[in-house]
């Protein structure tokens, strides 16, 4: 009986909000700064935020983007992204960032670290820059 009550208390907050996405599992309320893609340091500035349940937004080295992310945790799927189109010297890095982001299918949040990955072995490592 105690075990059932404990499980119910853990599930109740997400059941009430209806949000099963990454936002409900520790990603919301933080500004995630990209550290690396596939183990290589990402030296340009890129961020990711979860402004509200089911939404994703951020900034690449050149442009802002926004979209949806409604896959239930631990799954991750961005759907189409709306991206501003300003030119800058780091456009190649931005293209790599956005392409990798849209290829990710799994997410893991552990404290101030967010890892996005996929079955092909690709990985993006973010840290809370908050």
C-alpha positions as CSV (number, residue, x, y, z in Angstrom):
1,X,0.0,0.0,0.0
2,X,2.8,2.4,0.9
3,X,4.5,1.6,-2.4
4,X,1.3,2.4,-4.4
5,X,1.0,5.7,-2.5
6,X,4.6,6.7,-3.3
7,X,4.2,5.9,-7.0
8,X,0.9,7.9,-7.1
9,X,2.6,10.9,-5.4
10,X,5.4,10.8,-8.0
11,X,3.0,10.6,-11.0
12,X,0.4,13.0,-9.7
13,X,2.1,16.3,-10.7
14,X,2.5,15.3,-14.3
15,X,-0.9,13.6,-14.5
16,X,-2.5,16.9,-13.4
17,X,-0.8,19.0,-15.9
18,X,-1.1,16.5,-18.7
19,X,2.5,17.3,-19.7
20,X,4.6,14.2,-20.2
21,X,7.2,15.9,-22.3
22,X,10.8,16.8,-21.2
23,X,9.5,20.0,-19.7
24,X,7.8,18.1,-16.9
25,X,11.0,16.1,-16.1
26,X,13.5,18.8,-15.1
27,X,14.1,20.7,-18.4
28,X,11.8,23.6,-17.8
29,X,12.9,26.8,-16.2
30,X,16.5,26.5,-17.4
31,X,18.6,27.8,-20.2
32,X,20.5,24.9,-21.7
33,X,23.8,25.9,-23.3
34,X,25.2,23.5,-25.9
35,X,28.6,22.1,-24.9
36,X,29.3,19.5,-27.5
37,X,27.9,17.6,-30.5
38,X,29.1,14.0,-30.9
39,X,31.9,14.5,-28.3
40,X,33.4,17.5,-30.1
41,X,33.3,20.8,-28.3
42,X,30.8,23.3,-29.8
43,X,32.6,26.6,-29.6
44,X,29.8,28.8,-30.9
45,X,27.0,29.9,-28.7
46,X,23.7,27.9,-28.8
47,X,21.0,27.6,-26.3
48,X,17.8,25.6,-25.8
49,X,14.8,26.4,-23.5
50,X,11.5,24.8,-22.8
51,X,9.3,27.9,-22.3
52,X,6.0,26.0,-21.7
53,X,4.8,22.5,-21.9
54,X,5.1,21.1,-25.4
55,X,7.2,24.0,-26.7
56,X,10.9,24.4,-27.5
57,X,12.9,27.5,-28.3
58,X,16.4,28.8,-28.3
59,X,19.1,30.6,-30.1
60,X,21.8,29.3,-32.5
61,X,25.0,31.1,-33.2
62,X,23.0,33.4,-35.6
63,X,19.2,33.0,-35.3
64,X,16.4,32.3,-32.9
65,X,14.2,29.3,-33.3
66,X,11.0,27.9,-31.9
67,X,8.9,24.8,-32.3
68,X,7.1,22.0,-30.5
69,X,8.4,19.1,-28.5
70,X,5.5,16.9,-27.3
71,X,7.0,13.4,-27.3
72,X,6.6,11.8,-23.9
73,X,9.8,11.6,-21.8
74,X,12.4,10.1,-22.4
75,X,11.6,10.5,-26.1
76,X,12.5,13.7,-27.9
77,X,11.1,15.0,-31.2
78,X,11.2,18.6,-32.2
79,X,8.8,18.7,-35.2
80,X,9.3,21.5,-37.7
81,X,11.3,24.5,-36.3
82,X,10.5,28.2,-37.2
83,X,13.9,29.9,-37.5
84,X,14.8,33.5,-38.2
85,X,17.1,33.9,-41.2
86,X,19.9,36.4,-40.4
87,X,23.3,35.9,-41.9
88,X,26.4,35.7,-39.7
89,X,29.9,34.3,-39.9
90,X,28.9,31.2,-37.8
91,X,26.1,30.1,-40.1
92,X,27.8,26.7,-40.7
93,X,27.9,26.0,-37.0
94,X,24.2,27.0,-36.7
95,X,23.3,24.6,-39.5
96,X,25.1,21.8,-37.7
97,X,23.4,22.6,-34.4
98,X,19.9,22.7,-35.9
99,X,20.4,19.6,-38.0
100,X,21.7,17.6,-35.0
101,X,18.8,18.9,-32.8
102,X,16.2,17.7,-35.3
103,X,17.9,14.2,-35.4
104,X,17.7,13.6,-31.7
105,X,15.2,11.1,-30.4
106,X,16.0,10.5,-26.7
107,X,16.5,12.9,-23.8
108,X,18.0,12.5,-20.3
109,X,18.0,15.2,-17.6
110,X,20.3,14.8,-14.7
111,X,20.6,17.9,-12.5
112,X,22.3,20.6,-14.6
113,X,23.0,18.3,-17.6
114,X,20.8,17.6,-20.5
115,X,21.8,14.9,-23.0
116,X,20.0,14.5,-26.3
117,X,20.8,11.4,-28.3
118,X,19.6,9.0,-31.0
119,X,19.9,5.4,-32.0
120,X,22.6,6.2,-34.6
121,X,25.0,7.1,-31.7
122,X,24.8,10.9,-32.1
123,X,24.7,13.0,-28.9
124,X,24.3,16.6,-27.9
125,X,25.5,17.7,-24.4
126,X,23.9,20.8,-22.8
127,X,24.6,22.4,-19.4
128,X,22.3,24.7,-17.5
129,X,23.7,28.2,-18.0
130,X,20.8,29.6,-16.0
